[in-house]
Amino acid sequence: MKLPIRLLTATALGLGTLAFSALSASAAIVCSGTVCWHTHEMYEYPPAAGVIVHPDDWRWGAGEHFSWREHAGRGYWQGGRWTEW
């Protein structure tokens, strides 16, 4: 009787780990020019936005100069202001 309980527990832990890793994988870093921000949703930005989406572990190089600007909601930075859509 202990073996089925152990198998059930191991399966539940495995599924929980997979669910957690799938949630964390959806994060990204988005940049418009030299301004970057984090997003937790995968949006399709309009072509006119000119943004580049990077994986969450992306880092800029030593000779590059970017700045972080966080903003809640759906949109993008353009010309120093937040544009929602």
Secondary structure, 3 states (H helix, E strand, C coil): CHHHHHHHHHHHHHHHHHHHHHHHCCCEEEEECCEEEEECCCCCCCHHHCEEEEECCCCCCCCCCCEECCCCCCEEEECCEEEEC
